[in-house]
Amino acid sequence: MTQKTTTFLMFQNGHAEEAMTFYVSLFGDAKVVHAERYAPGEPGPEGRIKHATFTLAGQEYMCMDSNQPHAFTFTPSISIYVACDTEEEIDRLYAALAEGGGQLMPLGSYGFSTKFGWVNDRFGVSWQLNLP
């Protein structure tokens, strides 16, 4: 078997399905591949995401709703980097991802690309958007 790495997003407070659905809605080549939910009597809230897999632009991601509270959450030191093809695409993604979240670097020219922006979305996941 060939080794493979996959980004894994652990959500608290039952946000895995909402986040996954939101992310899939933003990309043309995106889909939910598999979603397994906590069943009655399992150690997580019934109906929440026990384990799910989805793809964005051909890249696979995994996510879950944690059934345990944690003293940590997402941090911008790890982010999802998106190379955009058009200015319209970067503007659309930036606006959608920044809504309810926060700007780390507003869209602009920083000398290393035509247009770049960095945001935390409303779930706390960090996204770097670049128009080369």
Contact map, one row per residue, 1 for C-alpha under 8 A:
111000000000000000000000000000000000000000000000000000000000000000000000000000000000000000000000000000000000000000000000000000000000
111100000000000000000000000000000000000000000000000000000000000000000000000000000000000000000000000000000000000000000000000000000000
111110000000000000000000000000000000000000000000000000000000000000000000000000000000000000000000000000000000000000000000000000000000
011111000000000000000000000000000000000000000000000000000000000000000000000000000000000000000000000000000000000000000000000000000000
001111100000000000000000000000000000000000000000000000000000000000000000000000000000000000000000000000000000000000000000000000000000
000111110000000000000000000000000000000000000000000000000001110000000000000000000000000000000000000000000000000000000000000000000000
000011111000000000000000000000000000000000000000000000000001110000000000000000000000000000000000000000000000000000000000000000000000
000001111100000000000000000000000000000000000000000000000000111000000000000000000000000000000000000000000000000000000000000000000000
000000111110000000000000000000000000000000000000000000000000111100000000000000000000000000000000000000000000000000000000000000000000
000000011111000100000000000000000000000000000000000000000000001111000000000000000000000000000000000000000000000000000000000000000000
000000001111111100000000000000000000000000000000000000000000001111000000100000000000000000000000000000000000000000000000001000000000
000000000111111100000000000000000000000000000000000000000000000011101000000000000000000000000000000000000000000000000000000000000000
000000000011111000000000000000000000000000000000000000000000000011000000000000000000000000000000000000000000000000000000000000000000
000000000011111110000000000000000000000000000001100000000000000011000000000000000000000000000000000000000000000000000000000000000000
000000000011111111100000000000000000000000000000000000000000000010000000000000000000000000000000000000000000000000000000001000000000
000000000111011111110000000000000000000000000001100000000000001110000000000000000000000000000000000000000000000000000000000000000000
000000000000011111111000000000000000000000000001100000000000000000000000000000000000000000000000000000000000000000000000000000000000
000000000000001111111100000000000000000000000000000000000000000000000000000000000000000000000000000000000000000000000000000000000000
000000000000001111111110000000000000000000000000000000000000000000000000000000000000000000000000000000000000000000000000001000000000
000000000000000111111111000000010000000000000000000001000000001000000000000000000000000000000000000000000000000000000000000000000000
000000000000000011111111100000010000000000000000000000000000000000000000000000000000000000000000000000000000000000000000000000000000
000000000000000001111111110000000000000000000000000000000000000000000000000000000000000000000000000000000000000000000000000000000000
000000000000000000111111111000000000000000000000000000010000000000000000000000000000000000000000000000000000000000000000000000000000
000000000000000000011111111101110000000000000000000001110000000000000000000000000000000000000000000000000000000000000000000000000000
000000000000000000001111111101000000000000000000000000000000000000000000000000000000000000000000000000000000000000000000000000000000
000000000000000000000111111100000000000000000000000000000000000000000000000000000000000000001000000000000000000000000000000000000000
000000000000000000000011111111000000000000000000000000011000000000000000000000000000000000000000000000000000000000000000000000000000
000000000000000000000001111111000000000000000000000000001000000000000000000000000000000000000000000000000000000000000000000000000000
000000000000000000000000001111100000000000000000000000111100000000000000000000000000000000000000000000000000000000000000000000000000
000000000000000000000001101111110000000000000000000001111100000000000000000000000000000000000000000000000000000000000000000000000000
000000000000000000000001000011111000000000000000000001110000000000000000000000000000000000000000000000000000000000000000000000000000
000000000000000000011001000001111110000000000000000111100000000000000000000000000000000000000000000000000000000000000000000000000000
000000000000000000000000000000111110000000000000000111100000000000000000000000000000000000000000000000000000000000000000000000000000
000000000000000000000000000000011111000000000000000111000000000000000000000000000000000000000000000000000000000000000000000000000000
000000000000000000000000000000011111100000000000111110000000000000000000000000000000000000000000000000000000000000000000000000000000
000000000000000000000000000000000111110000000000111100000000000000000000000000000000000000000000000000000000000000000000000000000000
000000000000000000000000000000000011111000000111111000000000000000000000000000000000000000000000000000000000000000000000000000000000
000000000000000000000000000000000001111101111111110000000000000000000000000000000000000000000000000000000000000000000000000000000000
000000000000000000000000000000000000111111011110000000000000000000000000000000000000000000000000000000000000000000000000000000000000
000000000000000000000000000000000000011111000100000000000000000000000000000000000000000000000000000000000000000000000000000000000000
000000000000000000000000000000000000001111100100000000000000000000000000000000000000000000000000000000000000000000000000000000000000
000000000000000000000000000000000000011111111100000000000000000000000000000000000000000000000000000000000000000000000000000000000000
000000000000000000000000000000000000010011111000000000000000000000100000000000000000000000000000000000000000000000000000000000000000
000000000000000000000000000000000000011001111101010000000000000001100000000000000000000000000000000000000000000000000000000000000000
000000000000000000000000000000000000011001111111000000000000000000100000000000000000000000000000000000000000000000000000000000000000
000000000000000000000000000000000000111111011111000000000000000000000000000000000000000000000000000000000000000000000000000000000000
000000000000000000000000000000000000111000001111100000000000000000000000000000000000000000000000000000000000000000000000000000000000
000000000000010110000000000000000000110000011111110000000000000010000000000000000000000000000000000000000000000000000000000000000000
000000000000010110000000000000000011110000000011111100000000001110000000000000000000000000000000000000000000000000000000000000000000
000000000000000000000000000000000011110000010001111100000000000111000000000000000000000000000000000000000000000000000000000000000000
000000000000000000000000000000000011100000000000111110000000011110000000000000000000000000000000000000000000000000000000000000000000
000000000000000000000000000000011111000000000000111111000000011100000000000000000000000000000000000000000000000000000000000000000000
000000000000000000000000000000011110000000000000001111100001111000000000000000000000000000000000000000000000000000000000000000000000
000000000000000000010001000001111100000000000000000111110001110000000000000000000000000000000000000000000000000000000000000000000000
000000000000000000000001000011111000000000000000000011111111100000000000000000000000000000000000000000000000000000000000000000000000
000000000000000000000011001011100000000000000000000001111111100000000000000000000000000000000000000000000000000000000000000000000000
000000000000000000000000001111000000000000000000000000111110000000000000000000000000000000000000000000000000000000000000000000000000
000000000000000000000000000011000000000000000000000000111111000000000000000000000000000000000000000000000000000000000000000000000000
000000000000000000000000000000000000000000000000000000111111100000000000000000000000000000000000000000000000000000000000000000000000
000001100000000000000000000000000000000000000000000011110111110000000000000000000000000000000000000000000000000000000000000000000000
000001111000000000000000000000000000000000000000000011110011111000000000000000000000000000000000000000000000000000000000000000000000
000001111000000000000000000000000000000000000000001111000001111100000000000000000000000000000000000000000000000000000000000000000000
000000011110000100010000000000000000000000000000101110000000111110000000000000000000000000000000000000000000000000000000000000000000
000000001110000100000000000000000000000000000000111100000000011111000000000000000000000000000000000000000000000000000000000000000000
000000000111111100000000000000000000000000000001111000000000001111100000000000000000000000000000000000000000000000000000000000000000
000000000111110000000000000000000000000000010000010000000000000111111000000000000000000000000000000000000000000000000000000000000000
000000000001000000000000000000000000000000111000000000000000000011111000000000000000000000000000000000000000000000000000000000000000
000000000000000000000000000000000000000000000000000000000000000001111100000000000000000000000000000000000000000000000000000000000000
000000000001000000000000000000000000000000000000000000000000000001111110000000000000000000000000000000000000000000000000000000000000
000000000000000000000000000000000000000000000000000000000000000000011111100000000000000000000000000000000000000000000000000000000000
000000000000000000000000000000000000000000000000000000000000000000001111100000000000000000000000000000000000000000000000000000000000
000000000000000000000000000000000000000000000000000000000000000000000111110000000000000000000000000000000000000000000000000000000000
000000000010000000000000000000000000000000000000000000000000000000000111111000000000000000000000000000000000000000000000000100000000
000000000000000000000000000000000000000000000000000000000000000000000001111101000000000000000000000000000000000000000000000111000000
000000000000000000000000000000000000000000000000000000000000000000000000111111100000000000000000000000000000000000000000000111000000
000000000000000000000000000000000000000000000000000000000000000000000000011111100000000000000000000000000000000000000001000011000000
000000000000000000000000000000000000000000000000000000000000000000000000001111100000000000000000000000000000000000000000000000000000
000000000000000000000000000000000000000000000000000000000000000000000000011111110000000000000000000000000000000000000000000001000000
000000000000000000000000000000000000000000000000000000000000000000000000001111111000000000000000000000000000000000000000000011110000
000000000000000000000000000000000000000000000000000000000000000000000000000001111100000000000000000000000000000000000000000011110000
000000000000000000000000000000000000000000000000000000000000000000000000000000111110000000000000000000000000000000000000000000111100
000000000000000000000000000000000000000000000000000000000000000000000000000000011111000000000000000000000000000000000000000000111100
000000000000000000000000000000000000000000000000000000000000000000000000000000001111100000000000000000000000000000000000000000001111
000000000000000000000000000000000000000000000000000000000000000000000000000000000111111011000000000000000000000000000000000000001111
000000000000000000000000000000000000000000000000000000000000000000000000000000000011111011000000000000000000000000000000000000000011
000000000000000000000000000000000000000000000000000000000000000000000000000000000001111111000000000000000000000000000000000000000010
000000000000000000000000000000000000000000000000000000000000000000000000000000000001111111100000000000000000000000100000000000000010
000000000000000000000000000000000000000000000000000000000000000000000000000000000000011111110000000000000000000000000000000000000000
000000000000000000000000000000000000000000000000000000000000000000000000000000000001111111111000000000000000000000000000000000000000
000000000000000000000000000000000000000000000000000000000000000000000000000000000001111111111100000000000000000000000000000000001110
000000000000000000000000000000000000000000000000000000000000000000000000000000000000001111111110000000000000000000000000000000000000
000000000000000000000000000000000000000000000000000000000000000000000000000000000000000111111111000000000000000000000000000000000000
000000000000000000000000010000000000000000000000000000000000000000000000000000000000000011111111100000000000000000000000000000001000
000000000000000000000000000000000000000000000000000000000000000000000000000000000000000001111111110000000010000000001110000000001000
000000000000000000000000000000000000000000000000000000000000000000000000000000000000000000111111111000000000000000000000000000000000
000000000000000000000000000000000000000000000000000000000000000000000000000000000000000000011111111000000000000000000000000000000000
000000000000000000000000000000000000000000000000000000000000000000000000000000000000000000001111111110000000000000000011110000100000
000000000000000000000000000000000000000000000000000000000000000000000000000000000000000000000111111111100000000000000011110000000000
000000000000000000000000000000000000000000000000000000000000000000000000000000000000000000000011111111000000000000000000110000000000
000000000000000000000000000000000000000000000000000000000000000000000000000000000000000000000000111111000000000000000000110000000000
000000000000000000000000000000000000000000000000000000000000000000000000000000000000000000000000111111100000000000000011111100000000
000000000000000000000000000000000000000000000000000000000000000000000000000000000000000000000000011111110000000000000011110000000000
000000000000000000000000000000000000000000000000000000000000000000000000000000000000000000000000010011111100000000000111000000000000
000000000000000000000000000000000000000000000000000000000000000000000000000000000000000000000000000001111100000000001111000000000000
000000000000000000000000000000000000000000000000000000000000000000000000000000000000000000000000000000111110000000011110000000000000
000000000000000000000000000000000000000000000000000000000000000000000000000000000000000000000000000000111111000000011110000000000000
000000000000000000000000000000000000000000000000000000000000000000000000000000000000000000000100000000001111100000111100000000000000
000000000000000000000000000000000000000000000000000000000000000000000000000000000000000000000000000000000111110001111000000000000000
000000000000000000000000000000000000000000000000000000000000000000000000000000000000000000000000000000000011111111110000000000000000
000000000000000000000000000000000000000000000000000000000000000000000000000000000000000000000000000000000001111111110000000000000000
000000000000000000000000000000000000000000000000000000000000000000000000000000000000000000000000000000000000111111000000000000000000
000000000000000000000000000000000000000000000000000000000000000000000000000000000000000000000000000000000000111111000000000000000000
000000000000000000000000000000000000000000000000000000000000000000000000000000000000000000000000000000000000111111110000000000000111
000000000000000000000000000000000000000000000000000000000000000000000000000000000000000000000000000000000001111111110000000000000111
000000000000000000000000000000000000000000000000000000000000000000000000000000000000001000000000000000000011110011111000000000000111
000000000000000000000000000000000000000000000000000000000000000000000000000000000000000000000000000000001111110011111100000000011110
000000000000000000000000000000000000000000000000000000000000000000000000000000000000000000000100000000011111000000111110000000011100
000000000000000000000000000000000000000000000000000000000000000000000000000000000000000000000100000000111110000000011111000001111000
000000000000000000000000000000000000000000000000000000000000000000000000000000000000000000000100110011111100000000001111100001110000
000000000000000000000000000000000000000000000000000000000000000000000000000100000000000000000000110011110000000000000111111111100000
000000000000000000000000000000000000000000000000000000000000000000000000000000000000000000000000111111000000000000000011111111100000
000000000000000000000000000000000000000000000000000000000000000000000000000000000000000000000000111111000000000000000001111110000000
000000000010001000100000000000000000000000000000000000000000000000000000000000000000000000000000000010000000000000000001111110000000
000000000000000000000000000000000000000000000000000000000000000000000000111000000000000000000000000010000000000000000001111111000000
000000000000000000000000000000000000000000000000000000000000000000000000011100110000000000000000000000000000000000000001111111100000
000000000000000000000000000000000000000000000000000000000000000000000000011101110000000000000000000000000000000000000111100111110000
000000000000000000000000000000000000000000000000000000000000000000000000000000111100000000000000100000000000000000000111100011111000
000000000000000000000000000000000000000000000000000000000000000000000000000000111100000000000000000000000000000000011110000001111100
000000000000000000000000000000000000000000000000000000000000000000000000000000001111000001001100000000000000000000011100000000111110
000000000000000000000000000000000000000000000000000000000000000000000000000000001111000001000000000000000000000011111000000000011111
000000000000000000000000000000000000000000000000000000000000000000000000000000000011111001000000000000000000000011110000000000001111
000000000000000000000000000000000000000000000000000000000000000000000000000000000011100000000000000000000000000011100000000000000111
